[in-house]
Every structure is written in structure tokens, then in C-alpha cells.
């Protein structure tokens, strides 16, 4: 078994164990006192690059933070910690993630299997995948204090959502009664009346979840949107929309509240079956959710990177490591 296959198996087992406890493992419950406050831009990020982790790595590291009760969102490799004058504490175990090399993509050789999820059409040769180990800032001595959380101002958040709708012009109707849904046949989003939502953020979270479904239409990202509630196809599409909601919330500061928890708890059993049947399900969904971010053009939040403290003999050797699920054509810095 390859290191990547081992990573998929191990993380899927952990997700299933947590789901059996009735939790959605990649995000904190709405009433968790340690959950980021409303409007906060949150999620795992690399302090050396200032960039957020992406795709399945976002999910993997969020789950690791919850399992180990890490309060710090920063993750970096052993070498990266050394490059800023910090050191991993003795005995600490890191978290494995995946990163990708896009430098050799192209047409696959005869009978070759595609190397990554989401690139399985036309014999396409996908990017090569590797496994790296990162450590949470709480496992490292000598780390500077984390920057204060950035809280997206309500006026800016509302403006971003309005710009998103103006740019993509989805057909939006507030006639959904007591439920929200995307109609494939009409290619339209249907929501309850605005007055039925507890607040603006709950409304926006629901709207953006349905907008994620909207991107799956054949003339957009062309995902399989078939099957009724309880079917595996339905569960997989809901998982893409769920992770898209997670990624959107971390970029726009739109908290997923009580309503979201209650609605998506119903999918847990279906998600558990999908993951048990195919351990790659979550990784494929995360990859597709990242494509939703690209299609909707929702940029990731970037922070000021930490300066490196280079040893004299290594002054000419930049500390870098390839990034997971990058959209570029070559190796890059993690993340």
C-alpha cells in the first residue's frame, strides 16, 4: 500500500469513528464555547507562507485539531519550524497530509490509472501525490504568539455575498416554504422567506450551500446530481455541498449555526455508508469542493508570513515543500 493510500485509509477510519459518535467531525458544534466567534476567518494555515491549507488537507487538519483539542490553527513541517527558530517538542507526533506535483500532468499512458480524484476522464494523467508530516503550533516550542483572529466586518461580508450573486446571477426564489433546495430541472435555487431565518448569517450560510449545489449543473462543473434522499449519489453530492459550505465559511466568516447542524445531521448515516464503501469518497468530495471555490472565485484569506531565521550554512537554501491540491502547474510552497 502506498503512503497516500495508507493516509486515505487511516483518515477515513478516524472520520467513521467520529461519525459513529453522532458528530460531523470536520467542524465544531454550533454551541461549542471554543468555536470561532461569528465572522472570524478560521481554519488551518501555514505561518511560513501565510496561506490556508486547501482541499482534503483542510478537513484532515480540522479533524486533528478537534481530536487533540488544539486551539491554534497554525500547522507547519519540522523543517519549517526550524527555519523560524522554533523546535518541535520531544515526543510529539505529527499529522500526515497530502501534497501534489503538477509538473508532469498530461495524457496518461495506455491502461494507466489516473493519479488523483476528480481527473478520471479521457485517460488524463493526473498530478503525482506525496505525503508530508506537519505539526500544530501547540506542539512546537519557540513559536511566536498567533495573530489575533481576523473578523470579517458585517458590511464587507454582506458586500462579498452580494458581489457573488451579481457575478453569477443564479435564479433565486424565496418560495421554498420551510426548506431550501436547488432544482436541477429548473436550474434555480429555492429558499424560505428571509424572515424565517434567525439572522443574516444563517440565511447566507443556507444560500451559499445551495449555491454550491448550483455549481454542479452539467454546463458548470458537471457533477453527478442524481438519486433521491437516502441514495449514495445524493449523499455524495450533499457531502460536496457540505464541504463547500465549510470552505466558504472559513473564507467569508459565515458561521455554520444550529440550523446547519440540525439539517446535516440527517446525512450522517448516508455519509458513513459512502465512506465505508469507498474510503476515497471524502477526498474526492474535498477536491470537488475546492473546485467550487475556484468556480465561484472565492479567494482564500492570506496572512503575513513569518520571517525565516536561516543558519549561515543554509543561507542559500530556501525552506519549502510542495503544496496539497494546488491548482498550479509545478511544485510550490506548503501550503
GUFILO-87876 format. One line per field, with one value per residue (C-alpha): residue in one letter; x, y, z. Coordinates in steps of 0.2 Angstrom, whole numbers, plus 5000, padded with zeros to 4 digits. Layout:
<pts>
r: [A, ...]
c1: [X, ...]
c2: [Y, ...]
c3: [Z, ...]
</pts>
This chain:
<pts>
r: [X, X, X, X, X, X, X, X, X, X, X, X, X, X, X, X, X, X, X, X, X, X, X, X, X, X, X, X, X, X, X, X, X, X, X, X, X, X, X, X, X, X, X, X, X, X, X, X, X, X, X, X, X, X, X, X, X, X, X, X, X, X, X, X, X, X, X, X, X, X, X, X, X, X, X, X, X, X, X, X, X, X, X, X, X, X, X, X, X, X, X, X, X, X, X, X, X, X, X, X, X, X, X, X, X, X, X, X, X, X, X, X, X, X, X, X, X, X, X, X, X, X, X, X, X, X, X, X, X, X, X, X, X, X, X, X, X, X, X, X, X, X, X, X, X, X, X, X, X, X, X, X, X, X, X, X, X, X, X, X, X, X, X, X, X, X, X, X, X, X, X, X, X, X, X, X, X, X, X, X, X, X, X, X, X, X, X, X, X, X, X, X, X, X, X, X, X, X, X, X, X, X, X, X, X, X, X, X, X, X, X, X, X, X, X, X, X, X, X, X, X, X, X, X, X, X, X, X, X, X, X, X, X, X, X, X, X, X, X, X, X, X, X, X, X, X, X, X, X, X, X, X, X, X, X, X, X, X, X, X, X, X, X, X, X, X, X, X, X, X, X, X, X, X, X, X, X, X, X, X, X, X, X, X, X, X, X, X, X, X, X, X, X, X, X, X, X, X, X, X, X, X, X, X, X, X, X, X, X, X, X, X, X, X, X, X, X, X, X, X, X, X, X, X, X, X, X, X, X, X, X, X, X, X, X]
c1: [5000, 5007, 5009, 4994, 4983, 4988, 4984, 4966, 4963, 4968, 4959, 4943, 4944, 4945, 4931, 4920, 4924, 4919, 4903, 4898, 4898, 4885, 4896, 4901, 4920, 4927, 4918, 4914, 4896, 4887, 4886, 4905, 4912, 4929, 4921, 4927, 4915, 4904, 4913, 4930, 4941, 4947, 4954, 4971, 4985, 5004, 5013, 5028, 5018, 5003, 4992, 4977, 4978, 4966, 4955, 4956, 4971, 4958, 4947, 4961, 4969, 4952, 4948, 4966, 4963, 4946, 4953, 4968, 4960, 4972, 4967, 4980, 4976, 4994, 5002, 5020, 5033, 5048, 5060, 5049, 5048, 5067, 5068, 5059, 5070, 5057, 5058, 5045, 5043, 5051, 5039, 5026, 5018, 5014, 4999, 5001, 4994, 4995, 5003, 5004, 5016, 5008, 5024, 5021, 5002, 4996, 4989, 4990, 4999, 4989, 4979, 4987, 4976, 4973, 4983, 4971, 4952, 4942, 4953, 4946, 4940, 4948, 4964, 4971, 4987, 4984, 4997, 5008, 5004, 5016, 5013, 5021, 5020, 5015, 5014, 5002, 5009, 5004, 5017, 5031, 5042, 5048, 5033, 5028, 5010, 4997, 4990, 4973, 4958, 4953, 4934, 4926, 4916, 4897, 4896, 4911, 4903, 4887, 4895, 4905, 4889, 4880, 4895, 4895, 4876, 4879, 4893, 4885, 4867, 4859, 4840, 4835, 4817, 4811, 4797, 4804, 4791, 4801, 4815, 4829, 4834, 4842, 4830, 4840, 4826, 4823, 4842, 4836, 4838, 4823, 4824, 4811, 4807, 4821, 4810, 4810, 4829, 4836, 4848, 4858, 4872, 4860, 4852, 4869, 4875, 4860, 4860, 4879, 4876, 4863, 4874, 4887, 4874, 4870, 4888, 4886, 4875, 4881, 4885, 4895, 4906, 4896, 4894, 4883, 4867, 4855, 4846, 4834, 4836, 4845, 4854, 4873, 4873, 4863, 4874, 4890, 4883, 4877, 4895, 4902, 4890, 4894, 4912, 4910, 4900, 4914, 4927, 4916, 4913, 4932, 4935, 4920, 4917, 4900, 4897, 4888, 4875, 4862, 4851, 4865, 4870, 4852, 4849, 4865, 4865, 4852, 4865, 4877, 4872, 4872, 4890, 4896, 4890, 4898, 4915, 4914, 4910, 4924, 4937, 4941, 4924, 4929, 4945, 4935, 4922, 4935, 4943, 4927, 4923, 4939, 4934, 4918, 4928, 4938, 4922, 4914, 4930, 4930, 4948, 4957, 4962, 4981, 4991, 5008, 5021, 5034, 5052, 5064, 5079, 5092, 5108, 5123, 5127, 5110, 5108, 5106, 5093, 5075, 5064, 5050, 5039, 5026, 5008, 4992, 4980, 4987, 4980, 4997, 5007, 5023, 5028, 5025, 5027, 5017, 5003]
c2: [5000, 5017, 5031, 5041, 5025, 5022, 5041, 5039, 5023, 5030, 5046, 5038, 5026, 5041, 5050, 5035, 5033, 5051, 5050, 5035, 5046, 5057, 5071, 5080, 5078, 5092, 5106, 5111, 5110, 5127, 5128, 5124, 5138, 5136, 5138, 5154, 5168, 5174, 5182, 5175, 5169, 5152, 5136, 5128, 5138, 5139, 5153, 5152, 5156, 5164, 5154, 5142, 5124, 5118, 5103, 5087, 5094, 5107, 5093, 5082, 5096, 5102, 5085, 5083, 5100, 5094, 5076, 5083, 5099, 5111, 5129, 5135, 5135, 5135, 5120, 5118, 5105, 5100, 5109, 5124, 5126, 5125, 5139, 5151, 5147, 5135, 5117, 5103, 5096, 5080, 5065, 5074, 5065, 5075, 5074, 5067, 5077, 5075, 5087, 5086, 5088, 5096, 5097, 5081, 5081, 5077, 5062, 5045, 5031, 5016, 5007, 5020, 5024, 5042, 5048, 5059, 5060, 5071, 5068, 5052, 5056, 5054, 5044, 5060, 5058, 5067, 5075, 5064, 5064, 5063, 5063, 5076, 5077, 5094, 5099, 5110, 5126, 5119, 5105, 5117, 5127, 5145, 5149, 5167, 5171, 5169, 5184, 5190, 5182, 5192, 5196, 5200, 5216, 5213, 5226, 5218, 5201, 5206, 5215, 5199, 5189, 5202, 5203, 5184, 5184, 5198, 5190, 5173, 5178, 5162, 5161, 5163, 5162, 5164, 5152, 5136, 5135, 5128, 5120, 5126, 5117, 5118, 5112, 5103, 5104, 5122, 5126, 5138, 5140, 5140, 5147, 5150, 5168, 5179, 5182, 5164, 5164, 5168, 5180, 5186, 5174, 5159, 5165, 5167, 5150, 5142, 5152, 5148, 5129, 5129, 5139, 5125, 5113, 5125, 5124, 5105, 5108, 5100, 5116, 5122, 5109, 5094, 5083, 5068, 5075, 5060, 5050, 5054, 5057, 5041, 5036, 5036, 5048, 5060, 5058, 5061, 5077, 5083, 5080, 5091, 5105, 5102, 5104, 5119, 5127, 5123, 5131, 5146, 5149, 5149, 5162, 5174, 5172, 5165, 5154, 5137, 5138, 5127, 5126, 5119, 5106, 5100, 5099, 5090, 5078, 5068, 5064, 5056, 5038, 5040, 5048, 5034, 5021, 5030, 5032, 5013, 5008, 5019, 5027, 5039, 5047, 5061, 5065, 5066, 5077, 5089, 5090, 5094, 5107, 5116, 5117, 5125, 5138, 5141, 5142, 5154, 5164, 5165, 5169, 5162, 5173, 5176, 5182, 5190, 5176, 5174, 5179, 5164, 5163, 5155, 5146, 5153, 5137, 5136, 5154, 5149, 5135, 5141, 5131, 5125, 5110, 5106, 5110, 5100, 5101, 5116, 5122, 5127, 5118, 5115, 5111, 5125, 5130, 5122, 5126]
c3: [5000, 4995, 5008, 5001, 5001, 5019, 5023, 5015, 5024, 5041, 5040, 5034, 5049, 5060, 5052, 5053, 5072, 5075, 5064, 5074, 5089, 5080, 5076, 5060, 5063, 5052, 5062, 5079, 5085, 5084, 5104, 5107, 5118, 5109, 5092, 5082, 5085, 5072, 5057, 5061, 5047, 5053, 5048, 5047, 5039, 5037, 5046, 5035, 5019, 5027, 5016, 5021, 5018, 5005, 4999, 5009, 5020, 5027, 5033, 5039, 5050, 5056, 5062, 5070, 5079, 5086, 5091, 5100, 5107, 5098, 5099, 5087, 5068, 5063, 5055, 5048, 5045, 5056, 5044, 5043, 5062, 5062, 5049, 5060, 5075, 5083, 5088, 5089, 5106, 5110, 5108, 5098, 5083, 5068, 5056, 5039, 5024, 5005, 4993, 4974, 4960, 4944, 4934, 4924, 4921, 4903, 4894, 4903, 4896, 4890, 4904, 4917, 4932, 4935, 4950, 4958, 4961, 4950, 4935, 4929, 4911, 4895, 4901, 4909, 4918, 4935, 4946, 4957, 4975, 4990, 5009, 5021, 5040, 5049, 5067, 5076, 5083, 5100, 5098, 5095, 5107, 5102, 5091, 5091, 5098, 5084, 5077, 5083, 5073, 5059, 5060, 5043, 5046, 5043, 5029, 5020, 5022, 5015, 5001, 4996, 4996, 4985, 4973, 4972, 4967, 4955, 4946, 4944, 4943, 4949, 4948, 4966, 4973, 4991, 4989, 4997, 5011, 5026, 5016, 5005, 4989, 4971, 4957, 4944, 4931, 4933, 4937, 4951, 4970, 4981, 4999, 5013, 5015, 5023, 5039, 5043, 5047, 5064, 5057, 5041, 5044, 5044, 5028, 5020, 5025, 5018, 5002, 4999, 5002, 4989, 4978, 4979, 4973, 4959, 4953, 4949, 4934, 4918, 4910, 4925, 4935, 4928, 4944, 4946, 4954, 4953, 4965, 4979, 4998, 5006, 4990, 4989, 4974, 4984, 4999, 4989, 4982, 4999, 5005, 4992, 4996, 5015, 5012, 5001, 5015, 5026, 5014, 5011, 5030, 5033, 5019, 5022, 5040, 5038, 5053, 5051, 5065, 5074, 5058, 5048, 5061, 5063, 5044, 5040, 5055, 5044, 5031, 5044, 5041, 5022, 5023, 5034, 5022, 5007, 5016, 5022, 5004, 4996, 5008, 4994, 4995, 5007, 4997, 4981, 4989, 4996, 4979, 4971, 4985, 4981, 4963, 4969, 4977, 4961, 4950, 4962, 4963, 4982, 4987, 5002, 5016, 5017, 5032, 5034, 5033, 5047, 5043, 5042, 5053, 5042, 5048, 5040, 5031, 5024, 5019, 5001, 5004, 5004, 5015, 5005, 5002, 4989, 4992, 4993, 4979, 4971, 4955, 4948, 4936, 4947, 4964, 4977, 4995, 5008, 5008]
</pts>
